[in-house]
Amino acid sequence: MTTYFAGNYDVAVIGAGHAGIEAALASARLGCKTAIFTINMDAVGNCPCNPSIGGTAKGHLVREIDALGGEMGKTADECFLQSRMLNRGKGPAVHSLRAQIDRRKYSDTMKHKLELQKNLELRQAEITDIQKSDYGYTLTTRMLAVYECKAVIIATGTYLGGRIFVGEVSYESGPDGIFPATELGKSLKNLGLPLRRFKTGTPARVLKSSIDFSELEVQKGDEPPQPFSYETENLGENKVDCHISWTNENTKQVILENIHRSPLYAGRIEGVGPRYCPSFEDKIMRFKDKPRHQLFIEPCGLSTEEMYLQGMSSSLPEEVQLKFYHTIKGLEHCVIMRPAYAIEYDCVDPLAMNATLEFKDFPNLYGAGQFNGSSGYEEAAAQGIVAGINAALKVLGREQVIFTRDNSYIGTLVDDLVTKGANEPYRMMTSRSEYRLVLRQDNADERLTPLGYEIGLISEERYNKFLKKQEQKKAEIKRLKSTVISPTEEINKILVSRETSEITTGVRLIDLLKRPQLGYEELKAVDTDRPKLDPNIFEQVEIEIKYEGYIQKQLKQVEQMRKLETKLLPKDFDYREIKGLRLEAQEKLNKIKPLNIGQASRISGVSPADISVLLIWLAQNK
């Protein structure tokens, strides 16, 4: 068969899911001639699993993507159905925004944004082969078109070697019945990438009219709803409610009687599944003593009657799915529109990549998203913007950017992947960040917008608005320090009602705000000179005042780690030459090739004693 030359690009992105979209937009906006390839253009920005964006720690990632100039937050705001801030009962470090979205509108909106983007071409084509070339890389499509590309970003999601499992039935497929990428995986293996198999799954979608909502607990959104994007001024009102139900002993019994029919337990699935989002039958087997499990019933959009059963993914046969769904209150007569399924796919070992998401042994080749061993739309988009930025910067001859653990959740995510690897689909959680009090979702713009502006993804207009906001914040803190509240009957009545001590002399407003029982809202009546500012400024100021001591302590920890990050290690060095290092440490250091002592200290198998040996060796070999 004869191939034909179809064009060349600075950057080519394989896959138009959440990772591919952010990668392609970042590359094109930085001035690179970019192409994004997808097997099916109707699947651009598809949400094959839950119809939501954000969630615990994931909301932080979306805010950070937006602060850098990415698109996920803006599009989620444009397509939102309901918005809730999770973990409000806990400290501000773990507050995370989550929004139900209209999944089809989200997909259509993202596709249109790709189509309108300058320097970017959206193409429906399956890439079947990738080869090194003098130009960079040569990509060949199933239609035998050949493209020359200086840099390539692989963002194949769960399509690469995708295989669906529903009970005893198994067949090659991507999510939602779309063709899988069957040939590219073979090409990547021939190229030398270390591929392995992972697995994930999704619940059934059921017909709305077949659900008895009178039996369900209603879960409403926050009023007023908060947006993800710092540029979204007003979301409007929540458009839908979600609902909650619970499984029971009958549900468990159906699972136990049919567990032998699950491909997961019958040994037909070889891929490793996600620990933190397991199949429902896996939950039952792991937690047999638990009498019930919670599930959320969520709308998929305003123009569809499909309802998503969050927490009920399964790979059991369709008739078994129907049987156990029918044991649940409110779902006794539910009609399945799309059955639940498990999907197995190829992904790469992220230890093969640098912190820029460029492969160590393959210059100008990058990976992003589920291809890198992660799970989730938000984790994918975060890696997409990192890969897109760095591929473009390298093509342009500019210095690439490394996101660090102390400046972002994005940095934590990437560092975990490329330093510790992923033995199962990686999910971002607030507990993964040792600096989560300074990496809050409310201050993502303060941490990353200057970097986005420096890179070239934040416009002059947006950056000036950001600077104005920072000035307003500083002025507000200065006002709080200089404003003295005199002891009056009104203020003491407020203090007593909040169960905190009265004042007998003048007290600075900032000192009142430090009291855990008080906030801006409680002091509104006596704070008569309060300026009209964005509510987010008040929120951020209050958090920084109340947690000042803890924040300062964490900033000192950050500074200590930064000192280790400045102690650079040689790029091409055989650690077997260093006497005193344990054999395991030598092997791990040679495999990962850490950039610095800080990264070396986070490698599994490298002990504090090994780090001491490295520090001594560095001091002797400056």
N, C-alpha and C positions, 0 to 999 in steps of 0.2 A: 504493500500500500504506500502511496506517495503522500508525504507531508507537504505543507506549504507554509511559507513564512508569513505571519499575520501581524507582526509589529514588535516594537520593543518598549520597555517601561523602565523607569527608575526603580519602582517598587511594585511587586505583585503580591496580592493577598489571596490565599487559597481558602475560601470559606467566607460566607457573609452572615454568620451568626453574630452574637454580641461581641466576641473578640475581634472578628474580622472587620466589623463596622467601625469600631473605634480605631483600629489600626489603619484602615484605609483613609478615614477622614483626617486623622492626625498627619499622615504622610502627605496627602494632597494639600492640606492647609499649610504645610511647611514648604510647599512649592515643588514637590516631586511629582513627576508624571506617574500616576498610579492606576493600577487596574485591580479590581476585586472580582474574583471568579466564584460562581455559585452553581451547584448542580441544577437548582430550580429557583428562578427569580421570585416565585410566589412564596418561597421560604425565607426570604431575607428578614433578619430580625425576628425569626419565629420564636415563640415561647412554648416549646413542646411539653413542658412540665407545668409548673404552677403559673397562673395568670397574675403574677405580682412581681414587683421590683422592690428590693431592699429587705429589711429584716435585721435581726441582731448581727452586728458587725458588718453585714452586707450594706446596710444603709450608710455606714461610714465610707465604704468604698465608693458608693454612688456619689456622695457629696465630694469626695476627693477627685473623682473623675471630672465632675463638673467644675471644681476649682481650678483644674488644669486646662479647661477648655474643651472637655469631652462632651458627648451628646446624650448619654443614657439618661441623666437626670432631667434634662429639658424634655425629652420625648416622653418619659414616664409622667411628667407633669401634664403634658398635652393630652395624654391618654388615661389619666387617672379616673378611677371610679370611687375609691374610698381611701382615705389616708389615716394612719394611726402611728403615734409615737410609742414604740414598745419600751418596756422596762421603766416606766415613769416612777414606779414604786422604789426603784433603786437609784444609785448615784448617777450623776451626769455622764460619767465615763462610759456607761453602757446604754444610755439612751440611744435608740436606733429607729429611724423612720422606715415604715413599710407601707407600700401603696398597692392596692388592687388596681389592675390596669385592664383596659380593653385590649386583649391580645392581638386581635386582627388589626385594629386601628394602629397599634404600636408597630406591627410589622409593615403596614402600608406607609406609615409616616416615616419610618427609617429608610425604607426603599426609596421614597421620594427625595429624602435628604441626600442620599447617595447619588441619585440621578441629577440633582441640581448642583452638586459640589464641583467647583472649578478644579481642573487637573485630575479628575477622577472619572474612570470609565467602569460601569457596572456591566459584567458580561455573564450570560448563562452558558457555562461550559464546564464539563468535568475534566479536571486535570488528571491525566493518567500516568504521566512520567515526568520526572525532574532529573536533570543532569547538570553537572558542573560544566561551565564553558568559559572561554576567554572573556566574554562580556560579563559573566557572573554566573547565571543559571539559565538553562533552557527548559521551558515548560511545554509539554505537548498535551493537547486535548484529545478527547475521544473522537472528535471530528477531524483529527490530524492537523489541526492548526498549531503552529510553533511560535512561541513568544520568547524573546530574549529579555532578561530582567537583571538589573544590577543587584537587587536584593529581593529576597522572597520571605514572606511571613506565612507559616502554616497555621491555620486556625480551623481545623476540620471538625471540631466538636465531636459528636458521636457518630459521624457519618463514615469514618475511616474503618473499613472492614465491618461495618455495622451488621448485627444479627439480632433479630427480634425473637423473644421467647414468650409464649403463652401456653402454659401447661406442656403437653407433649408436642405441640406445634413449634417449629423453629424455621426461620427463613431469613435470607439476606435482605436487609432493609435499613434505611435510616429512620429517624423519628417521624411519626405522623404519616407513615406509608410512602415516604419519598425515597427515591433510589439511593443506595449507599455508594460510597467511593470504594470500589473493589480493587482497582488496579494501582492506585497511588501508594497504598501501603507496601506492596511488593517493591515498588521503585524506591521508596524510602529505606526499606531494609537493604536493598542492593547498594544504596548510597552509603549505608553504614550507620544509620540512626538506630539507637537501642530501643526498639518498640516492645510493648507488652500489652496485655488485655485487661481492661477494666470493665465494670458493669454498673449500670444505674437503671432506674425504673420510674414509672409514672402511674398514678391511679387512673381509674375509669372516669369518664365524663358521663353524667346522667341527665336525663330530661327534667327540666325544672318543674313542669306540671305534674310529674310523677312523685314529687316530694311533698310530704305533709309538714309544712313549715310551722303549723300550730303546735307541734311536738318539740320544736327546737328552741334553743336559747339564742336570742338575737345578739349580734355583735356589731355595734354601730361604730362609725368613724369618729375621729376627733373633730370638735368644732372650736375655732375654725381649723380646717385642714392645713397642714404645713407642706410646702413644696420641697422638692429635692434641690432644684437649681437656685443658685443665688441670684439669677436673673429673672426668675418667675415672681412677679409681684402679687398675683392673686389667683388662687386655684378655683375659686367659686365654692359651691357646696358639694358635699358628698352626694353621690348619685345612687349608691346601693348600700344594702346591709349584707353582712355575712352571718352565718349561723354556725352553731356548735352542737354536736351530738357526741355520744359515747358508745363504744362497743360494750359487749357484755359476755357472760359465760357461754351463751349460745353461739356467739360469734367465734369465740375461742374454740368451741367444740367442733364447729365446721372446719376450721383450719387444721386442727389436730387429726381429724378423720381423713383429711385429704392431703396431708403434708407430703406424702410419698409421690404425689402428682406435681409437686413444685419442681421445676428444673433446677432450682437452686439446691434442693436437698436430694435430688436424684442424680446429681453429679454431671448434669448436661451443660451447666454454665461454668466455664473455667476462669472467667474474669473476676477480679476482686471488686466487691461492692462497697458503697459508702457506709461507714460506721454510724454517721450521725443522721442518716436519712435512709434507714433500711426498709426493705419490703415488709409489708404488714405481717406476713407469715414468719419472717425473721424476728420481728418484735415478739410475736407469740412464743416462739421457741426460746428466745433469749430470756424473756421475762414471764415465765409460766405462772409465777405466783401473783402477778399483777392482775386484779379482777377486771379492769377495764382500761381502754385507751381512748384518748380524745381525738376527734376529727373535726375539721373545719369545712364547711360547705360554702364554696365561693363562686360567684358568677364569673364567666369567662368574657363577658362583654355585654353591651347594650343591644346589639343586633343579633344575638344568639340566645338560645334556650339551654345551652350547655352549662352544667354546673360541675365544678371541680371538687373532688373529695380529698382535700389536703390531709396527708397522714395515712393514706390507705393504698399506697402503691403495692402492686402484687404481680407475680408471674404465674399464678395458678390458672387452671383452665377457665374459660369464660363462664361456663355454667356454675363452677364453684364460686367464682367471684360474685355472681348474682345471688347465690345462696347465702353467702356470708353478709353481703350488703343488706339483704332482706331481714337480717336479724337485728338491724340497728334502728333505733327509734327515729321515726321520720322518713326512713328509707324502706319501709316494709313493702312498698309497691313500686320502688324506683325502677326506671327503665334505663338500661345501659345504652348510651349512644356510641361511645368508643370504649372498648375494653382496656383494662390495665395491661401493661406489658413490661418486661425487662428488656434492656438492650445492652449488648456486649459490643465493644469497639476497641480499636487500637489507639494507643497513646504512647508518648515517649517518656523515657526516664529523664526528669528535669535536671538531674545531676550532670547531664551532658551539656548544660547551658551556663553561660555567665549571668551575672546579675542584670545585664542589659537585655536578657532573653535571646542573645545571639549564641548559636552553638559554638562550643570551644573549638571543635575540629572542622567546622564548616563556616568560614567567614562569610558574612552577609546573608546567612540563613538563620531565621528566627522562628520561634514557636510561641503560641499564645492560646490561652483558654483551656478547654477540656483536653486538647491535644497534649498539654503539659502536665496532665494528671490531676487537674483541679475539678471541682464541681460547681455548678451555679452560674447564673447569668452574670452576676455582679463580679465574681472572681474572674470570669472570662473577659468582661469589658475592661477591667483594671489592667490585666495583662496585655490586652489589645492595644491600649493607649501607650503602654510602655514600649511594646515592640514596634508600634507605628512610629513613635517619636524617634526611637534609636535607629531604626532602619533608615529613616529619612535623614537624620543627622549624619549618619555614616556616609550615605550617598553624597550628601552636600559637603562632606569634608569637615564637618563640625564635630566637636567633642560630644560623645554620647553621655547620657544621663543615668546615674545610678540612684534609685530611690532607696532610702535607708530606713531602718527600723524606728529611728527616732523622729523621722519627719512625716511618716504616713503608715496607714494600714496597707497601702499598696506596697511599700517597701518591706513590710513584715511578710506579706504574702509571697513576694518574689524571693526574699531571702530564705524563707522556710523551704520553698520549692527547690531552689538551686543549691542550698547548703545541706538540708536534711533529707531531701527527696520526698517521694510520696509513694507509700506502699499500698495506699487506697485512695479513692478520689478525695482530694484535699478540700476542706471547707473552712472558710474564714470564720473565726470566733473572737470575741473580745478578749477571751482568756489567752489567746495566742500572743497578744501584745503586752510586753512588760512595761510599756510606757503609755498605757491607755488613758491615764488621766490627762496627759498633755495632747493625746491624739483623739480628742473628742470630735463628734460630728458637727458640733456648732462652730468650731474654729478651723474647719478644713480650708476655707479661703485664706485665712491668715497664714496657714502653713504652706500652701501650695500655689496660690494665685501669683505671687511674685515670680515663682519658677515658671509657671505657665506663660507669663508675660515675657520672661527672658528667653524662653524657647521659641516663642512666636505664635502660640495658640490663643493667647488672650489679647483682645483688641485694646487699643489705646483708650477708647471710651470706657470699656469695662474696667480697665486698670485704674483709671482716674476715679471712678465710682468707688472702687475698693479702697483707694487711698483716702477718699473723703470719709468713708465709713470708719477707717482706722483713726482718723483725726477726731471724729465724733466720739468714738469710744474713749480715747485718751482724755478728751475734754470732760466727758461724763465722770470718769474716775476722779479727775481733778476737782470737779464740782462736789462729789460725794465727800471728798477729804476736807473741803473747806466749808461745807454746809453744817451748821450746828443746830440741832433740834433742842429747844428749851423744854423743861419739864412742865407739862400742862395736863389738865384733866383728860383732854382728848387723847394725847399720846399714851398716857398711863393706862387709860381704858383699853386701848389697842394692845398694849403689852400684856396686861392681865388676861385679856381674852385669848392671847396666844400662849399663855402659861409661861411667860418669861418675866423677869424682875422689872419693877418700875424704875424710873430715873428720877433723881433728886437734883441733878445739875445738868447743864447743857452737855449734850453728847453728839459727837460727829455722826452724820448720817451713815458713813462707811462702817462705823463701829456697830451701829444698829443692824446693818445688813449682814454683818458677820455672825449675828446670832442665828442659830439653825432654825428657830421658830419663826423668823421673819423673812419676808421677801419684798420685792418692789410693790407687789399688789397690796400687801398688808399696810405698807407705809404711804400709800397713795394719798390719803386724806391729809397727812401732815407735810408731805413733800410738795409744797405748793409751787416751787420754782422748777419743777421737773420739765425738761425740754421734750418736744415731740420728736421721738426717734423711732427707727425701725425696732420692733419688739425683739428682734434677734440680738441687737446691741445690748439691750437691758439684760437679756438672758445670759449673754456671754460675760458681761461685767459682773453680774451676781455670782455666777459660778466661780470666776477668778477670785472674787473677794472672799467667798465662803471657804474655798479650798486652797487659799494662798499658801499655807504651810505645806500641805501635801504636794502641791504643784512644784514649789521650790525644791522640795526633797527629791522629786522625780527628775527635775531638771539637772540636779547634781549627778544623779545616776546616769543621765544622758551624757553629761560632760565627761564622766569617767569612761564610758563606753567609746565616746568619740576619740579619746586618747589612744585606745587600742586600735580604732579604725585607721588612725594616721600611721600606725606602724606597718608599713607595706611589706609584703612578702614577694620574693622573686616569682615571675610568671612561669618560667621554664626551669624547674629545679627538681632534682631527685632527693626527696626527703629521707631516703635510706642512707644518705651521707651524714646525717646528723646523729651523732652518738647520744644515747640517752632516751631517744624517742621509742616508745613501745611499737612493736611490729604492727598492731592494728592501726595506730596513729599514722605510721609511715604509709600504710596502704591507703587510708582514707584521705590523707593530705595529697598524695600523688594522684588520686582519682579526681578530687574536687578542685585542687589547685586554688585555694582561697586567696583572695586579693590582699587580705591583711590579717592581723592577729585577732581582731574582733570576729571576723567571719570564721576563722579557724576554731575559735573557742566555742562556736555553736554547732560544730560538726559532731554528729553522733559517733562516739568511739574515740574522740580526742579529749583526754582528761585534763584537769587543771595542772597536773604534774607535767603533762606534755606541753602545755602552754608555757610553763615556766622554763622548760628546756628551749623552746622556740625563742623566748625573750632573751635568754642568755646568749643563744646563738646569734640573734640579730645584733645584740650589743657588741659581740666580738667580731662581727663581719660587716660593720657599717660601710 
